[in-house]
């Protein structure tokens, strides 16, 4: 997860960009911070998906094979 200082900086740059614009150095910084943020969001989402089990109305496990394989590969098979 991104630390609070980086999240604060992302928000500062977004406000500045909207109000007065950013110089090239700030634009580069914003792009790098956004990229890092998105990387963390994607990682978190993938980890959350690995804990999902899909069950149909009859109680049968219908979790997609691809997701089951991901669980096995990551050692999260419950």
N, C-alpha and C positions, 0 to 999 in steps of 0.2 A: 504494500500500500504506500502511496505517496505521503510524505510527511506534510504537516500542516503549513510549514513555511512555503513549500512549493505550490500548494493549492492556493494560498494567499497571493503568491506572486502571479499565478495564472490569472486570478481574478483582477489583480491590479493592472496587468497588461491588457486584459480584455476591456476594462473600463477606459484606460488611456487610449487604446486603439479606437474605441467608439467615439470618445470625446475630442481627442486632438491628433490622433495618429501616432504611429510608432516609427522610430528610426530603424535603420537596417539591423543594428545590433539587437535591438529589442524584438524585432520581427523574428530574427533567428532564435533568440532565447524563447520566445513564445512558441515557435514551431517545435523546438526540442522538448519543452515542457509538456505541450499537448501530446506529442508522440509518446513520451514516457507515461503520461496519464492514461492514454488509450491502451498502451501495452499492459498496464496494471489492471484496467477494467476488463480487458479480454481474458487475462490470466485468471482473475477472480471468477468471471463468468464460466470459464471452462471447468474450473474446480468445482463450482456449484453444480454444473450439469453432471459431473461424474458421480454425484451423490444421489441422482434421480433414479427412481425405479418406476417403470410404467406398468400399471396393472389394469387389465380390462374388467368389464362388469362381472365376470365370472371368477375373478380373483387370480387369473392366470398372468404370469409375468410376460409382458409383451414388449419389454425394453428392446430397442433396436440393437442388432448385433454389433454395430459400429460402437455404440456407447458401452456395451458390455466389454468389448475388446479394450477400449480405453481404460475402463475400470481395472481390468486384469493387468494391463501394462503399467498402470500407476500404483498398483498394490492396494486399491480401494475397494476391491470386490468383497461385498458384505454377504 
